[in-house]
Amino acid sequence: GMGGKYPIPQEYRCRNVKANVYETNKAPEKVPNEICRVKAAAKGKGIFELGANGDKDIVYYWVTSKGGYRFHTVNGLDEAAVDWFLANYYQPYYDRYKKYFEDGTIKGFFFDEPEFWAWWGPTLEKELKARGENIGELLTALKFKHSDPQIQAKAFYRYLDARSVVWGRTMYGRQSEWCKRHGVFSSGHFMEHEQCYYSHTLAAGDVLQQMKYVYVPGVDLVCRQYYPNYRTKKTYQIKFGQLP
């Protein structure tokens, strides 16, 4: 956000998924930014069984994330948003310092500790459809729980897998390809410390689905956690074990 000096257009900000539950046939005909709607039978608080004879209609829709600086980030689940980001953040710096990039003084672009606050985007929707997924089933696993634990686990996994794959390919794949076209490399540091790489917002789920697109991976040495010869010290052994 750079103190508001580089505002991100609303359509390119992170999107979240919301859901409204209605009694059967009580849902409005049109809901802004609707993704899909499903029929379901309520089996408990926040627990549903999908089916045509359900007593509830669940309408899923997306909203632009609001809040502090964390939410004012580019939607990595939207190719258009990433292209806007590259054109408005990367390209101006390359143009201004072109001679230093060309003579090798500046080797490339580096990102640091990105966060992943989007749960929906046009490119993710396209991926789910290409996979032949029942989007309503997956979003029910995300926002509620299926009455069948097996359906819940499998649907939630498939959604998280698609989100992680799309974010890696869209944000870091396009970022690296842009850098390659300009003769520089893309590098960066994901949050490898503690349990951050398991997070759905600090690593988009599977961090390796993002890291595999980065030509020159980076790591944070602020806490001296990966310095040479430190592995022999017990207090640092776990830190080495956490490095993806």
C-alpha positions in Angstrom: 0.0 0.0 0.0 3.0 2.4 0.4 1.1 4.7 2.7 -1.7 5.0 0.2 0.6 6.5 -2.5 0.1 3.4 -4.7 -3.6 2.4 -4.2 -4.7 -0.9 -5.6 -7.9 -0.6 -7.7 -10.8 -2.2 -5.9 -11.3 -4.8 -8.6 -7.7 -6.1 -8.1 -7.8 -6.4 -4.3 -8.1 -9.7 -2.4 -11.6 -11.2 -2.4 -13.2 -13.2 0.4 -16.1 -15.7 0.2 -19.3 -15.1 2.0 -22.5 -17.2 2.4 -26.1 -16.5 3.2 -28.4 -19.3 4.3 -32.1 -19.0 3.4 -35.2 -21.1 3.9 -36.1 -23.0 0.7 -37.2 -20.7 -2.1 -36.7 -17.6 0.0 -33.4 -16.6 -1.5 -33.4 -13.4 -3.6 -33.3 -14.0 -7.3 -30.1 -12.0 -7.7 -27.2 -11.6 -5.3 -24.3 -9.2 -6.1 -21.1 -11.0 -7.0 -22.8 -14.4 -6.7 -20.6 -17.4 -7.2 -23.1 -20.2 -6.9 -26.0 -21.5 -4.8 -26.9 -24.9 -3.5 -29.8 -26.7 -1.8 -29.0 -28.4 1.5 -30.6 -30.0 4.5 -29.5 -28.6 7.9 -28.0 -31.4 10.1 -26.8 -29.2 12.9 -25.3 -25.7 13.5 -23.2 -25.0 10.4 -23.5 -28.6 9.2 -25.3 -29.5 6.0 -26.1 -32.3 3.6 -26.3 -31.2 0.0 -29.3 -32.4 -2.0 -32.2 -31.3 -4.1 -34.7 -32.0 -1.3 -32.9 -29.8 1.2 -34.8 -27.3 3.3 -32.2 -24.5 2.9 -30.8 -22.5 0.0 -27.2 -21.4 0.5 -25.9 -18.6 -1.7 -22.2 -18.1 -2.0 -20.8 -14.7 -3.1 -17.5 -12.8 -3.0 -16.7 -9.5 -1.4 -13.6 -7.3 -1.6 -11.6 -7.7 1.6 -11.7 -4.7 3.9 -9.6 -3.7 6.9 -6.0 -2.7 7.6 -3.0 -2.9 5.3 -3.0 -6.7 5.3 -6.1 -6.8 3.2 -4.9 -4.1 0.7 -2.9 -6.6 -1.3 -3.1 -7.8 -4.9 -5.4 -10.8 -5.6 -3.0 -13.6 -6.5 -6.0 -15.6 -7.7 -6.6 -13.2 -10.6 -4.3 -13.0 -13.6 -5.5 -9.5 -14.5 -4.7 -8.3 -11.0 -1.2 -9.7 -11.2 -0.6 -8.2 -14.6 -1.7 -4.8 -13.2 0.7 -5.3 -10.3 3.7 -6.0 -12.6 2.8 -3.1 -14.9 2.5 -0.6 -12.1 5.1 -1.8 -9.6 7.8 -3.7 -11.5 7.8 -2.0 -14.9 8.3 1.6 -13.6 11.3 0.5 -11.5 12.8 -1.4 -14.4 12.3 1.6 -16.7 13.9 4.1 -14.2 16.9 1.9 -13.5 17.2 0.1 -16.8 20.9 0.8 -17.3 21.7 -0.7 -13.9 19.6 -3.8 -14.7 21.3 -4.2 -18.1 24.9 -3.8 -16.8 24.2 -6.3 -14.0 24.4 -3.9 -11.1 20.9 -4.8 -10.1 20.4 -8.5 -10.5 16.6 -8.8 -10.2 13.5 -8.2 -8.1 13.0 -9.5 -4.5 9.8 -9.9 -2.6 9.7 -10.4 1.2 7.2 -12.3 3.4 4.1 -12.1 1.2 0.7 -12.8 2.7 -2.2 -14.5 1.1 -5.6 -13.0 2.0 -7.6 -13.8 -1.1 -10.0 -16.8 -1.1 -11.6 -16.2 -4.5 -10.8 -14.8 -7.9 -11.5 -15.2 -11.6 -8.5 -17.4 -12.2 -9.4 -19.8 -9.3 -12.9 -20.1 -10.6 -11.6 -20.9 -14.1 -9.3 -23.6 -12.6 -12.1 -25.2 -10.6 -14.3 -25.4 -13.6 -11.5 -26.9 -15.7 -11.1 -29.5 -13.0 -14.8 -30.3 -13.3 -15.4 -29.5 -9.6 -18.7 -28.9 -8.0 -18.0 -25.4 -6.7 -20.9 -25.4 -4.3 -19.6 -28.6 -2.6 -16.2 -27.1 -2.2 -17.4 -23.8 -0.8 -19.6 -25.6 1.6 -16.5 -27.4 2.9 -14.8 -24.0 3.2 -17.5 -22.0 4.9 -19.4 -24.7 6.8 -19.1 -28.5 7.3 -20.6 -31.4 5.3 -22.5 -33.9 7.5 -20.3 -36.7 6.0 -16.7 -36.3 7.3 -15.2 -38.0 4.3 -17.0 -35.6 1.9 -15.9 -32.7 4.1 -12.2 -33.7 4.2 -12.0 -34.4 0.5 -13.8 -31.3 -0.7 -11.8 -29.0 1.6 -8.6 -30.5 0.4 -9.5 -30.1 -3.3 -10.4 -26.5 -2.7 -7.2 -25.7 -0.8 -5.1 -27.6 -3.4 -6.6 -25.6 -6.3 -6.2 -22.3 -4.4 -2.5 -23.0 -3.7 -1.7 -24.1 -7.2 -3.5 -21.1 -8.8 -1.8 -18.6 -6.5 1.7 -20.0 -7.2 1.2 -20.2 -11.0 -0.6 -16.8 -11.3 1.4 -14.6 -8.9 4.9 -16.2 -8.9 4.7 -17.9 -12.3 3.8 -14.6 -14.1 6.2 -12.7 -11.9 9.1 -15.0 -12.9 8.2 -14.9 -16.5 8.1 -11.1 -16.5 11.6 -11.1 -15.0 12.8 -13.6 -17.5 11.6 -11.5 -20.4 13.5 -8.5 -18.9 16.7 -10.5 -18.4 16.6 -10.4 -14.6 15.7 -13.0 -12.0 12.8 -13.2 -9.5 13.8 -13.9 -5.9 12.0 -13.7 -2.6 11.6 -14.9 0.9 8.5 -16.8 2.1 7.8 -17.1 5.8 9.6 -20.3 6.6 9.8 -19.7 10.4 7.8 -21.4 13.1 4.7 -23.0 11.5 4.0 -20.2 8.9 4.4 -22.5 5.9 1.4 -24.5 7.0 -0.8 -21.4 7.1 -3.5 -20.7 4.6 -2.8 -16.9 4.8 1.0 -16.9 5.3 1.8 -19.5 2.7 -1.5 -20.0 0.7 -1.5 -23.6 2.1 1.2 -25.5 0.3 4.2 -23.2 0.2 6.0 -25.4 -2.3 3.3 -24.6 -4.9 4.5 -21.0 -4.7 8.3 -21.6 -4.2 8.6 -23.8 -7.3 8.0 -20.7 -9.5 10.8 -18.6 -7.9 14.1 -18.9 -9.8 16.3 -17.9 -6.9 14.7 -18.7 -3.6 15.6 -16.6 -0.6 15.5 -17.1 3.2 15.4 -14.8 6.2 18.5 -14.6 8.3 17.3 -11.8 10.7 17.3 -14.2 13.7 20.6 -15.9 12.6 18.6 -19.1 12.4 20.5 -20.6 9.5 24.1 -19.4 10.0 27.0 -21.9 9.2 27.9 -24.2 12.1 24.8 -23.4 14.1 23.2 -26.7 13.4 25.3 -28.3 16.1 23.5 -26.2 18.7 20.3 -27.9 19.9 18.3 -24.6 20.0 18.9 -24.2 16.3 18.3 -27.7 15.1 14.5 -27.2 15.0 15.0 -24.1 12.9 16.9 -26.0 10.3 14.2 -28.6 10.3 11.6 -26.0 9.5 13.3 -24.8 6.3 11.1 -26.0 3.4 
